[in-house]
Amino acid sequence: MKKIVLVLFFGVFTVGFAFAQGISTSKGIQKITEAINSRNDSLSIEKLYIHTDKSNYAAGDTLWFKAYLLKASLLNYSDRSGLLYIEIRSDSTDYLQRIMVPVFNGISYGSLVLNEDLPRGNYTLRGYTSWMLNFGENYQFKKELYVSNGPDTEWLIRYHAKVKQESGKDNVQLNLRINEFDKAPVGLREMQVSITNGKKTWFKSKTETSLEGNLDLSFDIPDKIPPKELALTIQDLRKSQGLRSVKVPLTLNRPEYIDLQFMPEGGVLVASQSSKIAFKALNEDGYGVNVRGKIYNSKQEEVGVFASSHKGMGAFNLNPQAGEAYSAKLEFADGSYKTYSFPVVVPSGIALSVDNFFDRDSCELTLTPSEDLKVGGKEYYIMGLSGSMVCWAATINFKKGQIKTRLNKTIFPGGIVRFVLTDQNIKPLAERMIYNHVNGNLNISVQTDKSAYVQRDSISLKIKATDKNGNPVSGSFSIAVTDDAQVKKDSIANDNILSRMFLSSVLKGHVEDPGYYYNGVINEEKWRNMEYLLLTQGWVGYDWQETLKPIKPMIYASEQEFLVKGKVTNAFNKPVAKSGITLLSKKPLLIMDTLTNDKGDFEFKGLFPVDTAAFFISARNKNGKKFNVGIDMYEFKPPVFPSVASRTKPWFVNIDTLNYAVLNQQLSLQKTYRTVTGKNMLKEVKIIAKKLVKGSKNLNGPGGADLIIDEQDISKAGKVTLGDLLTKKLKGFHETINRSGKPVYKVNGEAVYLIMDGMDTKFFLAEGTAYGEYLKELFEYYDADEIKGIEVMIKGKNIMSYGSRFLNPMSERPWDFVFIEVTTRAGNGPLLKKAIGNYVYKPIPFTIPRKFYAPRYLPESIADMSDIRATVHWDPDIVTNKDGNATIKFFAADNPGNYTFVIEGADLQGSLGFKTNKIIIKKQAIQVK
């Protein structure tokens, strides 16, 4: 790292200054550069990429992953964190699964078994370290996954929405057709159709499908609804179907609602300075749409035309005149048009442009001032950055007018380079991003030992990693090999380590199809389209003043290893020093002792917890006896991330013939597998004893509830809050907002009434506090490991005893409530949550790597369709040697066709690599004896 920094600093003060008049160095720019780089080095901001074996899973599948934790500045490995958190959430932010994994030298890998009861739908895989949480979500890893219960469990939905104006409102004519997966119509069914925007329902209708499974609906869209958030929910009202429902984004894409924005290169449109102007057009669904249009001045004279090149993006040149106001017009198919305003033309300013030549090792930087800035000798600063590290900087003045300089791109690392022009107060005046491919990424080549293989054949892949000059590279790589018949090919390379680290994590906003720019060799067309992307989404707006201030204390500390930490306090909440602390654990088996310090704190190191670790912690006095103290644990509290509502169209909506054929083949494979292996028999029926909650104050007696969540259920839920536990285990439990903006908790349509250890929680409600707010505090305050059991009373006699005890018979009815009885370990109700002097600490499940299992076959083995792996092979621990070589071997499965392999990795010194290709699998020849 030090060697790289020295090279870059040499570049800062020696490169480029003699290339043009008006460019020099100064103590001011040196001081600023040193301050920025020193701060950047101290912060050690991290970036994360996670390679998964695929993007679509079934409930019960194993998700295999490898994580690359790198420094954000130069993309070499991060030594800041030793713990990584991986979680999966639904698009409503309800917690589902979370694990922590160890990180060594920036590398971590493992697996996550998806719950078998996971509802089908869109999920977000998120990865982060504690240190990352100080710097915003862009540095964290997020990836959208789809989880299904098998294609044959889904409806096929085809819809068409037509919008027309009626009485000044947009009226939607929605035609729906619903089929089962085998294309049988879902006919003559009573359905409830809803149109929602977040938690707000704008339209709801009970109707019946026709014999052919069709529904025709008409409704108005209020103007205040954000079109990007509309969703369509269809629910089968037959109880025999368990109120089966499906929710999909509702896309209207009205042409008149196209969002068209114009962005001058550098960010400012300066009068009389010829400027490159980029533009981007987005549909209502937030995706790019191709457009053509004309440009007009204030006299409505046509001064130019434009047409998009890729994903609604493009660029054109314009020489704006002082005092002019420019606009653009898009004409639609019906002859109507819409006018869009240009940015304001400023009379005074500096135009920044960069010619980034595709086939050259240099780029040309041009700074053109307005006439008034050529006098006075005022100085400005220009900096070139990679990430947040300054790699080149200079002081400039415009005494002799326009400045042009050619920069050798080898002084910058590969990836995004950002040029920023500031005044002497470090106020940004212009900014421009370019892509630097000169230093290059890793080249990965893969050689197979055969041109094609047969079922159950042995496959050998020879991997070689080299740098841009062909020199061998030692690096860490991972490979996923998947069956094209079972894993969607278009999901393989739509995002990869290059697009994530260089684009998605750098640019503001959503980058559409980022893998396009890095899927294979970058040609001139991709290069030009990447330029448009950086011109339209490459204005960062960094707060440079913050870089010159002392670093503030961080909210989240970095974690080098797993620790068990806590504090012992007495009845007056004062720390207890020199208290003996004992830690006991059965899994892993260990006993440890320590003493609290003067602040009452204690800490246990050197622990390596297993998946379901539990530590019993006990505080004792000087005589070795328990005494009246409390133990508070310093635990990692995962933040509540904002909702990531997916706008991706699910596969079963308006599905095309090709995709349906692929899914039908997948279903056929699964049926064949069940027949061959005999695994299509009915599941064994087990008689399960009635659940009981030990120590419960249930008014109906032991087990007198409609739903019981016992200790075994709670232990399986992992490290969650009481609220998370209820969301996960109690169907229909949710939080909503009332008209006063206060939280309200319900189970389906009935209000939640919480009882803890037989105590009415409303008794402890502070004056002026809404009951929902108090419940929210309790649901977030209590952890699942502090709960013995939960009993839920929903109907019949189970609610009547609670109604007569806790409700006002004059104003409240028992059937308007769902009563939840929570039994805590401390047994003190909502007063004290921990047992005196003891604490049962269950950390977030700690996952250690396990090997991906794949069978090994003898040469005479015959394919019988009992092996239909979707992920044929997964290896996260490929390390190329000093010659850049590595070899991996595995066996083909039984399904003939094509496999796709994806290799990703890094040399952990700043270079990244990505490679994808096909392997052909043919049927075995029939052997005749």
ZAMARGU-4260 file (C-alpha; in steps of 0.2 Angstrom, whole numbers, plus 5000, padded with zeros to 4 digits):
<rodrens>
0) 5000/5000/5000 | 5014/5012/5004 | 5022/5009/4988 | 5007/5013/4978 | 5004/5029/4988
5) 5021/5035/4985 | 5019/5033/4966 | 5003/5042/4966 | 5010/5057/4976 | 5024/5058/4964
10) 5011/5059/4950 | 5002/5073/4960 | 5017/5085/4960 | 5026/5081/4944 | 5014/5074/4930
15) 5006/5086/4918 | 5012/5103/4924 | 5023/5107/4909 | 5010/5102/4896 | 5001/5119/4895
20) 5003/5136/4901 | 4993/5141/4916 | 4995/5125/4925 | 5007/5124/4940 | 5009/5118/4957
25) 5007/5127/4974 | 5008/5125/4992 | 4989/5127/4993 | 4985/5112/4982 | 4999/5102/4990
30) 4991/5105/5007 | 4974/5101/5001 | 4979/5085/4993 | 4989/5079/5008 | 4974/5082/5019
35) 4962/5073/5008 | 4973/5058/5006 | 4978/5057/5024 | 4959/5058/5029 | 4955/5045/5016
40) 4969/5033/5023 | 4963/5036/5041 | 4945/5032/5037 | 4949/5016/5027 | 4932/5016/5019
45) 4927/4998/5013 | 4918/4992/4998 | 4910/4975/4997 | 4906/4963/4983 | 4897/4946/4985
50) 4898/4933/4971 | 4883/4921/4973 | 4881/4904/4963 | 4865/4911/4955 | 4851/4924/4957
55) 4835/4914/4958 | 4832/4901/4971 | 4818/4889/4978 | 4813/4889/4996 | 4825/4877/5005
60) 4839/4880/4993 | 4857/4883/4999 | 4864/4900/4993 | 4883/4899/4991 | 4893/4915/4992
65) 4910/4923/4992 | 4913/4940/4998 | 4927/4952/4992 | 4930/4966/5005 | 4941/4980/4998
70) 4947/4997/5002 | 4936/5010/4992 | 4951/5020/4987 | 4962/5008/4977 | 4952/4992/4978
75) 4966/4983/4987 | 4960/4971/5002 | 4954/4979/5018 | 4961/4974/5034 | 4949/4985/5044
80) 4936/4972/5047 | 4936/4954/5052 | 4917/4951/5053 | 4905/4952/5039 | 4886/4952/5041
85) 4875/4944/5028 | 4856/4945/5028 | 4841/4942/5017 | 4825/4953/5019 | 4809/4954/5010
90) 4805/4969/5000 | 4794/4975/5015 | 4810/4976/5026 | 4803/4962/5037 | 4818/4952/5044
95) 4821/4935/5038 | 4838/4928/5040 | 4855/4935/5046 | 4872/4927/5049 | 4889/4933/5052
100) 4905/4926/5044 | 4924/4929/5047 | 4934/4939/5035 | 4953/4935/5032 | 4963/4947/5021
105) 4948/4954/5013 | 4941/4937/5009 | 4926/4927/5016 | 4915/4913/5009 | 4901/4902/5016
110) 4883/4897/5013 | 4865/4902/5019 | 4852/4889/5019 | 4835/4897/5014 | 4821/4893/5026
115) 4809/4880/5018 | 4794/4891/5023 | 4801/4906/5014 | 4786/4914/5005 | 4789/4916/4986
120) 4793/4934/4980 | 4807/4946/4979 | 4821/4947/4992 | 4836/4958/4995 | 4853/4950/4999
125) 4863/4963/5009 | 4881/4962/5015 | 4890/4975/5026 | 4903/4977/5040 | 4900/4987/5056
130) 4912/5000/5049 | 4903/5002/5033 | 4888/5008/5042 | 4896/5025/5045 | 4897/5029/5027
135) 4880/5026/5019 | 4872/5012/5008 | 4882/5014/4992 | 4897/5005/5000 | 4887/4990/5006
140) 4882/4976/4994 | 4864/4974/4989 | 4857/4961/4976 | 4840/4957/4972 | 4835/4938/4973
145) 4819/4929/4968 | 4813/4914/4978 | 4800/4903/4972 | 4792/4887/4978 | 4793/4879/4960
150) 4786/4886/4944 | 4770/4875/4945 | 4765/4884/4961 | 4763/4901/4952 | 4749/4909/4942
155) 4754/4915/4925 | 4747/4933/4924 | 4746/4943/4908 | 4740/4961/4909 | 4738/4976/4898
160) 4735/4993/4904 | 4728/5007/4893 | 4727/5025/4900 | 4715/5038/4894 | 4709/5055/4900
165) 4692/5056/4907 | 4685/5072/4916 | 4703/5078/4918 | 4709/5062/4926 | 4719/5047/4920
170) 4708/5032/4919 | 4716/5015/4918 | 4707/5001/4908 | 4716/4985/4915 | 4714/4969/4906
175) 4720/4954/4916 | 4721/4935/4911 | 4726/4923/4925 | 4731/4905/4921 | 4739/4891/4931
180) 4756/4886/4926 | 4749/4872/4914 | 4740/4886/4906 | 4723/4880/4912 | 4712/4896/4915
185) 4709/4902/4933 | 4691/4904/4929 | 4675/4908/4938 | 4685/4913/4954 | 4680/4926/4966
190) 4695/4938/4967 | 4700/4954/4976 | 4710/4966/4965 | 4719/4980/4974 | 4730/4995/4967
195) 4742/5001/4981 | 4755/5014/4983 | 4766/5008/4997 | 4754/5005/5012 | 4740/5015/5004
200) 4726/5007/4995 | 4719/5018/4981 | 4707/5005/4972 | 4700/4989/4978 | 4687/4978/4969
205) 4679/4961/4972 | 4675/4953/4956 | 4675/4936/4947 | 4685/4929/4933 | 4677/4924/4917
210) 4677/4906/4911 | 4693/4910/4902 | 4701/4918/4917 | 4699/4936/4912 | 4696/4951/4922
215) 4692/4969/4915 | 4694/4983/4927 | 4693/5002/4926 | 4699/5015/4939 | 4706/5032/4941
220) 4724/5036/4945 | 4725/5052/4957 | 4738/5064/4952 | 4748/5063/4968 | 4752/5045/4966
225) 4770/5042/4962 | 4769/5031/4946 | 4785/5021/4951 | 4777/5014/4967 | 4760/5007/4960
230) 4757/4989/4963 | 4744/4977/4958 | 4738/4963/4971 | 4727/4949/4966 | 4719/4938/4979
235) 4709/4922/4978 | 4695/4924/4990 | 4692/4905/4992 | 4697/4899/5009 | 4701/4882/5002
240) 4716/4891/4993 | 4722/4899/5009 | 4718/4917/5002 | 4731/4914/4989 | 4738/4931/4982
245) 4751/4938/4971 | 4758/4956/4971 | 4767/4963/4955 | 4772/4981/4950 | 4759/4990/4940
250) 4768/4998/4925 | 4759/5011/4915 | 4773/5019/4905 | 4763/5034/4899 | 4773/5043/4885
255) 4768/5060/4892 | 4776/5055/4909 | 4793/5052/4902 | 4807/5060/4913 | 4819/5069/4901
260) 4834/5077/4909 | 4848/5087/4901 | 4866/5088/4909 | 4880/5099/4902 | 4897/5091/4903
265) 4905/5097/4919 | 4889/5102/4926 | 4887/5120/4920 | 4881/5128/4904 | 4892/5143/4901
270) 4887/5156/4888 | 4897/5156/4872 | 4906/5140/4877 | 4903/5125/4865 | 4897/5112/4877
275) 4893/5093/4876 | 4876/5090/4883 | 4871/5073/4889 | 4853/5068/4891 | 4844/5053/4899
280) 4825/5048/4897 | 4816/5037/4909 | 4799/5029/4908 | 4787/5029/4923 | 4795/5012/4928
285) 4812/5020/4931 | 4820/5012/4916 | 4828/5020/4901 | 4817/5023/4885 | 4824/5028/4868
290) 4818/5045/4862 | 4821/5057/4848 | 4818/5076/4849 | 4822/5093/4843 | 4830/5108/4852
295) 4823/5126/4851 | 4828/5143/4857 | 4817/5156/4866 | 4811/5161/4848 | 4805/5143/4845
300) 4819/5142/4831 | 4825/5124/4829 | 4844/5124/4834 | 4847/5105/4835 | 4841/5087/4836
305) 4845/5073/4847 | 4842/5054/4848 | 4847/5042/4862 | 4859/5028/4859 | 4858/5016/4874
310) 4845/5015/4888 | 4838/5032/4884 | 4855/5040/4885 | 4865/5051/4872 | 4874/5067/4870
315) 4875/5082/4857 | 4885/5098/4856 | 4877/5115/4858 | 4885/5133/4858 | 4873/5142/4871
320) 4871/5160/4870 | 4869/5173/4884 | 4851/5177/4888 | 4844/5162/4879 | 4833/5149/4886
325) 4833/5132/4877 | 4820/5118/4877 | 4817/5101/4869 | 4802/5094/4862 | 4797/5075/4861
330) 4783/5071/4849 | 4772/5056/4853 | 4763/5043/4841 | 4747/5052/4843 | 4754/5068/4837
335) 4755/5077/4854 | 4771/5083/4861 | 4779/5088/4878 | 4792/5102/4881 | 4807/5100/4893
340) 4817/5114/4899 | 4836/5115/4898 | 4848/5120/4912 | 4850/5139/4914 | 4864/5147/4904
345) 4875/5156/4915 | 4884/5171/4909 | 4900/5168/4919 | 4909/5152/4923 | 4921/5139/4917
350) 4917/5125/4905 | 4926/5108/4909 | 4927/5095/4895 | 4937/5079/4894 | 4941/5070/4878
355) 4943/5052/4884 | 4950/5043/4868 | 4945/5024/4867 | 4961/5018/4859 | 4974/5029/4868
360) 4984/5030/4884 | 4980/5048/4887 | 4965/5060/4889 | 4964/5078/4885 | 4957/5090/4898
365) 4950/5107/4892 | 4946/5121/4904 | 4937/5136/4895 | 4933/5152/4905 | 4921/5166/4901
370) 4929/5183/4897 | 4928/5190/4914 | 4938/5176/4922 | 4953/5179/4911 | 4958/5195/4921
375) 4964/5197/4939 | 4975/5181/4940 | 4963/5172/4951 | 4969/5154/4955 | 4959/5138/4954
380) 4962/5120/4959 | 4960/5105/4947 | 4961/5087/4954 | 4960/5070/4947 | 4954/5056/4959
385) 4952/5038/4959 | 4938/5034/4972 | 4942/5047/4986 | 4961/5047/4983 | 4969/5061/4974
390) 4981/5055/4961 | 4984/5071/4951 | 4982/5089/4956 | 4987/5106/4950 | 4984/5125/4952
395) 4978/5134/4937 | 4974/5152/4931 | 4967/5159/4915 | 4978/5174/4912 | 4981/5167/4894
400) 4963/5160/4892 | 4958/5142/4888 | 4969/5129/4895 | 4972/5112/4887 | 4982/5098/4894
405) 4985/5080/4889 | 4986/5068/4904 | 4994/5050/4903 | 4980/5039/4910 | 4993/5027/4918
410) 4995/5039/4933 | 4977/5033/4938 | 4972/5016/4943 | 4960/5007/4932 | 4941/5011/4934
415) 4932/5028/4936 | 4943/5044/4937 | 4934/5060/4943 | 4941/5077/4938 | 4935/5091/4950
420) 4938/5110/4947 | 4936/5120/4963 | 4940/5138/4969 | 4953/5141/4982 | 4939/5139/4996
425) 4937/5121/4989 | 4920/5125/4982 | 4916/5113/4967 | 4913/5123/4951 | 4913/5108/4938
430) 4915/5090/4939 | 4918/5076/4926 | 4920/5057/4927 | 4929/5046/4914 | 4933/5028/4913
435) 4951/5023/4913 | 4955/5006/4905 | 4973/5009/4902 | 4979/5000/4918 | 4967/4987/4915
440) 4958/4974/4924 | 4964/4956/4926 | 4963/4945/4910 | 4956/4928/4914 | 4957/4914/4902
445) 4949/4896/4904 | 4954/4881/4894 | 4944/4865/4894 | 4951/4848/4892 | 4938/4843/4879
450) 4927/4853/4866 | 4912/4845/4873 | 4907/4833/4887 | 4894/4820/4890 | 4883/4817/4906
455) 4892/4812/4921 | 4909/4816/4912 | 4924/4822/4922 | 4927/4841/4918 | 4944/4850/4920
460) 4946/4868/4918 | 4963/4877/4917 | 4962/4895/4923 | 4975/4908/4920 | 4975/4925/4926
465) 4986/4939/4919 | 4988/4958/4919 | 4986/4970/4905 | 5004/4966/4899 | 5001/4947/4900
470) 5011/4945/4916 | 5005/4931/4927 | 4994/4936/4942 | 4992/4927/4959 | 4974/4931/4965
475) 4959/4924/4974 | 4944/4919/4963 | 4927/4910/4964 | 4918/4900/4951 | 4899/4895/4949
480) 4894/4883/4936 | 4875/4882/4932 | 4864/4872/4921 | 4856/4884/4908 | 4840/4874/4908
485) 4837/4878/4927 | 4846/4895/4929 | 4840/4910/4919 | 4854/4915/4908 | 4850/4933/4908
490) 4853/4934/4926 | 4871/4927/4925 | 4881/4942/4920 | 4869/4957/4922 | 4880/4962/4937
495) 4898/4957/4941 | 4913/4962/4952 | 4918/4975/4939 | 4901/4983/4936 | 4898/4983/4955
500) 4915/4991/4960 | 4917/5003/4946 | 4899/5008/4942 | 4885/5004/4954 | 4895/5008/4970
505) 4901/5025/4962 | 4887/5033/4953 | 4872/5040/4961 | 4855/5032/4957 | 4851/5016/4949
510) 4862/5009/4935 | 4852/5000/4923 | 4860/4983/4917 | 4877/4987/4923 | 4884/4971/4917
515) 4882/4976/4899 | 4898/4987/4901 | 4909/4973/4907 | 4902/4958/4899 | 4916/4953/4888
520) 4928/4965/4879 | 4924/4984/4880 | 4922/4989/4862 | 4920/5006/4855 | 4901/5006/4856
525) 4901/5001/4874 | 4914/5014/4877 | 4904/5028/4870 | 4888/5022/4880 | 4898/5021/4896
530) 4903/5039/4892 | 4885/5044/4891 | 4882/5035/4908 | 4895/5044/4916 | 4890/5061/4909
535) 4872/5058/4915 | 4875/5050/4932 | 4893/5056/4936 | 4890/5072/4946 | 4894/5067/4964
540) 4893/5084/4973 | 4906/5079/4987 | 4907/5090/5002 | 4925/5095/5001 | 4924/5106/5016
545) 4922/5091/5027 | 4938/5083/5020 | 4948/5097/5029 | 4940/5095/5046 | 4945/5083/5059
550) 4937/5066/5058 | 4922/5065/5069 | 4920/5050/5081 | 4911/5035/5072 | 4895/5028/5077
555) 4899/5011/5072 | 4916/5003/5078 | 4926/4992/5066 | 4926/4974/5072 | 4942/4964/5070
560) 4935/4948/5078 | 4920/4941/5087 | 4919/4947/5106 | 4907/4944/5120 | 4907/4961/5129
565) 4895/4968/5143 | 4893/4979/5158 | 4888/4975/5176 | 4878/4987/5185 | 4870/4988/5203
570) 4852/4992/5207 | 4856/5010/5206 | 4863/5008/5188 | 4880/5011/5194 | 4895/5001/5187
575) 4901/4987/5198 | 4920/4985/5197 | 4930/4969/5200 | 4915/4958/5199 | 4918/4940/5194
580) 4911/4935/5177 | 4909/4917/5171 | 4905/4912/5153 | 4898/4895/5150 | 4895/4887/5134
585) 4889/4869/5128 | 4892/4873/5110 | 4906/4876/5108 | 4911/4868/5125 | 4920/4880/5136
590) 4921/4889/5153 | 4930/4906/5154 | 4932/4918/5169 | 4936/4937/5170 | 4934/4952/5181
595) 4925/4968/5177 | 4936/4984/5176 | 4933/5000/5185 | 4919/5005/5173 | 4910/4988/5176
600) 4915/4982/5158 | 4920/4965/5154 | 4926/4956/5138 | 4929/4938/5132 | 4941/4936/5117
605) 4947/4921/5107 | 4929/4914/5104 | 4924/4905/5088 | 4905/4903/5090 | 4896/4890/5080
610) 4880/4892/5070 | 4868/4891/5085 | 4880/4897/5099 | 4873/4901/5116 | 4883/4908/5131
615) 4877/4908/5149 | 4885/4923/5158 | 4884/4925/5177 | 4890/4939/5188 | 4897/4935/5206
620) 4903/4945/5220 | 4920/4944/5229 | 4914/4929/5239 | 4909/4920/5223 | 4890/4921/5225
625) 4877/4928/5215 | 4871/4946/5220 | 4858/4959/5215 | 4866/4966/5199 | 4861/4968/5181
630) 4871/4962/5165 | 4869/4973/5149 | 4878/4966/5134 | 4886/4976/5121 | 4879/4968/5106
635) 4879/4973/5087 | 4863/4981/5083 | 4859/4979/5065 | 4851/4995/5058 | 4834/4995/5050
640) 4837/4998/5032 | 4824/5007/5021 | 4812/4997/5011 | 4818/4991/4994 | 4802/4988/4985
645) 4806/4979/4969 | 4800/4986/4952 | 4807/4971/4943 | 4794/4962/4933 | 4792/4944/4940
650) 4795/4930/4928 | 4777/4925/4928 | 4770/4941/4922 | 4768/4943/4903 | 4780/4928/4901
655) 4786/4925/4883 | 4786/4908/4875 | 4805/4905/4876 | 4805/4908/4895 | 4790/4897/4897
660) 4798/4883/4888 | 4813/4884/4899 | 4803/4884/4915 | 4792/4870/4908 | 4808/4860/4905
665) 4814/4863/4923 | 4797/4857/4930 | 4799/4841/4919 | 4816/4838/4925 | 4810/4839/4943
670) 4796/4827/4940 | 4808/4815/4931 | 4819/4816/4946 | 4805/4812/4959 | 4800/4797/4948
675) 4818/4790/4947 | 4822/4793/4965 | 4806/4788/4972 | 4805/4805/4981 | 4787/4809/4975
680) 4779/4799/4989 | 4768/4808/5002 | 4777/4815/5017 | 4777/4805/5033 | 4763/4811/5045
685) 4770/4815/5062 | 4760/4816/5078 | 4766/4831/5087 | 4763/4834/5106 | 4753/4849/5111
690) 4765/4864/5113 | 4766/4872/5130 | 4775/4887/5137 | 4783/4884/5154 | 4779/4898/5167
695) 4765/4905/5156 | 4751/4915/5164 | 4739/4911/5150 | 4721/4914/5156 | 4715/4899/5146
700) 4727/4887/5154 | 4742/4878/5147 | 4741/4877/5128 | 4725/4887/5127 | 4729/4897/5112
705) 4726/4898/5093 | 4745/4899/5090 | 4759/4894/5101 | 4778/4899/5098 | 4788/4889/5110
710) 4807/4889/5114 | 4811/4877/5100 | 4803/4889/5087 | 4811/4904/5095 | 4829/4896/5094
715) 4826/4892/5076 | 4822/4910/5072 | 4840/4916/5077 | 4845/4933/5083 | 4829/4943/5081
720) 4819/4956/5091 | 4802/4952/5098 | 4794/4962/5083 | 4804/4952/5070 | 4799/4936/5078
725) 4781/4940/5078 | 4782/4946/5060 | 4791/4930/5055 | 4780/4917/5065 | 4762/4926/5066
730) 4754/4927/5049 | 4746/4943/5046 | 4755/4953/5059 | 4760/4970/5053 | 4763/4988/5057
735) 4753/5001/5049 | 4751/5020/5051 | 4735/5028/5057 | 4728/5045/5052 | 4738/5054/5065
740) 4754/5047/5059 | 4756/5035/5073 | 4761/5016/5072 | 4747/5004/5074 | 4750/4985/5075
745) 4737/4973/5068 | 4735/4954/5064 | 4725/4955/5048 | 4712/4967/5052 | 4711/4966/5071
750) 4721/4977/5083 | 4735/4969/5094 | 4733/4969/5113 | 4749/4964/5122 | 4750/4955/5138
755) 4768/4951/5146 | 4769/4938/5160 | 4751/4941/5164 | 4753/4960/5165 | 4742/4972/5155
760) 4755/4983/5145 | 4742/4997/5144 | 4744/4999/5163 | 4762/5005/5160 | 4757/5017/5146
765) 4764/5034/5149 | 4752/5049/5147 | 4752/5056/5130 | 4760/5041/5122 | 4750/5032/5109
770) 4748/5013/5112 | 4756/5009/5095 | 4772/5019/5100 | 4773/5010/5116 | 4771/4993/5108
775) 4785/4998/5095 | 4797/5001/5109 | 4793/4984/5117 | 4794/4975/5101 | 4811/4983/5097
780) 4818/4982/5115 | 4815/4963/5119 | 4826/4951/5110 | 4820/4933/5105 | 4833/4925/5117
785) 4824/4934/5132 | 4807/4926/5127 | 4802/4909/5133 | 4786/4908/5123 | 4772/4917/5114
790) 4754/4912/5114 | 4741/4921/5102 | 4723/4921/5105 | 4713/4925/5089 | 4696/4918/5090
795) 4682/4909/5100 | 4684/4905/5118 | 4702/4909/5118 | 4699/4928/5117 | 4684/4929/5128
800) 4693/4926/5144 | 4706/4940/5139 | 4692/4952/5134 | 4683/4950/5151 | 4699/4953/5160
805) 4707/4967/5151 | 4693/4976/5140 | 4680/4989/5144 | 4664/4980/5140 | 4655/4997/5137
810) 4667/5002/5122 | 4677/4987/5117 | 4673/4970/5110 | 4685/4955/5111 | 4683/4950/5093
815) 4690/4967/5088 | 4707/4961/5095 | 4721/4948/5094 | 4728/4945/5111 | 4746/4941/5112
820) 4753/4933/5129 | 4772/4934/5130 | 4781/4924/5143 | 4799/4932/5147 | 4813/4923/5155
825) 4814/4936/5169 | 4795/4934/5172 | 4794/4953/5177 | 4782/4959/5163 | 4787/4975/5154
830) 4797/4981/5170 | 4814/4972/5170 | 4819/4962/5155 | 4834/4952/5162 | 4835/4939/5176
835) 4846/4946/5190 | 4864/4942/5189 | 4862/4931/5174 | 4861/4933/5155 | 4859/4920/5141
840) 4868/4928/5126 | 4864/4921/5109 | 4874/4930/5096 | 4869/4931/5077 | 4873/4914/5070
845) 4891/4913/5065 | 4894/4903/5049 | 4910/4894/5045 | 4913/4888/5027 | 4907/4871/5022
850) 4912/4862/5006 | 4900/4862/4991 | 4895/4844/4988 | 4895/4836/4971 | 4895/4818/4967
855) 4910/4809/4959 | 4907/4797/4945 | 4916/4782/4938 | 4919/4781/4919 | 4905/4768/4917
860) 4892/4777/4927 | 4876/4779/4918 | 4865/4795/4919 | 4848/4791/4925 | 4842/4808/4929
865) 4844/4806/4948 | 4857/4821/4947 | 4849/4837/4941 | 4859/4850/4950 | 4855/4867/4946
870) 4872/4873/4952 | 4883/4860/4945 | 4899/4866/4954 | 4904/4880/4966 | 4921/4883/4972
875) 4925/4899/4981 | 4943/4896/4985 | 4953/4896/4969 | 4970/4903/4971 | 4981/4906/4956
880) 4999/4902/4959 | 5015/4913/4954 | 5012/4908/4936 | 4994/4914/4937 | 4988/4896/4935
885) 4975/4885/4944 | 4965/4870/4939 | 4948/4864/4945 | 4939/4848/4942 | 4921/4842/4944
890) 4908/4830/4936 | 4894/4834/4924 | 4876/4831/4930 | 4863/4821/4921 | 4854/4834/4911
895) 4862/4837/4894 | 4863/4854/4887 | 4873/4870/4891 | 4882/4875/4907 | 4887/4893/4910
900) 4902/4896/4921 | 4906/4913/4929 | 4923/4916/4937 | 4926/4932/4947 | 4940/4938/4958
905) 4954/4950/4963 | 4973/4950/4965 | 4968/4960/4981 | 4980/4974/4976 | 4968/4984/4965
910) 4964/4974/4950 | 4948/4964/4947 | 4943/4950/4935 | 4927/4943/4927 | 4925/4929/4914
915) 4910/4919/4908 | 4908/4906/4895 | 4899/4890/4890 | 4902/4871/4892 | 4892/4859/4881
920) 4885/4843/4889 | 4879/4830/4876 | 4869/4814/4880 | 4879/4798/4883 | 4881/4786/4869
925) 4869/4771/4871 | 4880/4756/4875 | 4874/4739/4867 | 4880/4723/4875
</rodrens>
